[in-house]
Amino acid sequence: ASRTRAAQDLTTAGRDQTTSQFVAQIGFASYELDLWGRVRNLNEAALQQFLLSTETQRNVQISLVADVANAWLTLAANQARLALAQSTLESRRKAFAITQRIYELGATSGLVLAQNQTTVDSARGDVAAYSSQVDRDRNALQLLVGGQVPETLLPSPLGSNSLGVAALAALSTPVPSSRLLVRPDIQAAEHALRAATANIGAARAAMFPSISLTASTGAASSELSNLFGAGNGTWSFVPLVRLPIFDGGRNRANVQVAQANEQLALTQYEKTVQTAFREAADALADRARWAERLEAQASLLAATQKAFDLSEARFKAGVDNYLS
């Protein structure tokens, strides 16, 4: 609605004049007839780009989970190494004290005492190094989770969960290779390829004429009560035809660029699939060796424990000394 007032010296009748106008319209500013599929391909390309972003987000989340798990396991391993280094330091200090006593009694030389001192200092260096590494591992874990990690969620230095860290979950059934297709990185590469293919169709359609339409309809009246009365209807229809007469070279170049991008996306997709197969094969190969390594370490631990028990029994029986 609009009102216009003209002063008396601006009208031919010599008196004030006020005019009113009421307009109600509805329409669309631009509508393109998709004769060659340009809009359809652009819509498909935009959809694939959106799905690509979604898969990329999922890939980042999975990578973050893996990084947190690796940081937790690294912290657990270094805490176990620190506990072992502290135990070694305590044992070597006891051995050094005994050697020093023997040296004071004249039963050994200063060379043996100095050699025992080097073992103590080496153990002290290991304790300091692993203490620093444990602190670094805690900081790395806190950075990944974005805050302070509760003590209940941290691995114990060498407690009841130390065996659980080295446990391997069994594969219930053989994993089919088609399972790799649901990996987010492969899905993202596939969406990128589809978007590049759709862009070729949009670039090719730009070489043909395009028709855009602008239209509106409604009613107009000088009185609000007669706005929707008979004879007050208004409408407009403006077609616009665009002929790419002078843009042929540029449009052909755009098609070639789109085709090159499609080839690049196809190569990237093939590389992503190959990388996924390689990573899966490496994981399965390492998994088989991990079981053997865990079994060997468990056997070594049992044998060493038995040797220690026998040595301790011989020491208590007076057969061997403490240093042995």
Secondary structure, 3 states (H helix, E strand, C coil): CEEEEECHHHCCCCCCEEEEEEEEEEEEEEEEECCCCHHHHHHHHHHHHHHHHHHHHHHHHHHHHHHHHHHHHHHHHHHHHHHHHHHHHHHHHHHHHHHHHHHHCCCCCHHHHHHHHHHHHHHHHHHHHHHHHHHHHHHHHHHHHCCCCCHHHCCCCCCCCHHHHCCCCCCCCCCCHHHHHHCHHHHHHHHHHHHHHHHHHHHHHCCCCEEEEEEEEEEEECCHHHCCCCCCEEEEEEEEEECCCCCHHHHHHHHHHHHHHHHHHHHHHHHHHHHHHHHHHHHHHHHHHHHHHHHHHHHHHHHHHHHHHHHHHHHHCCCCCCCC
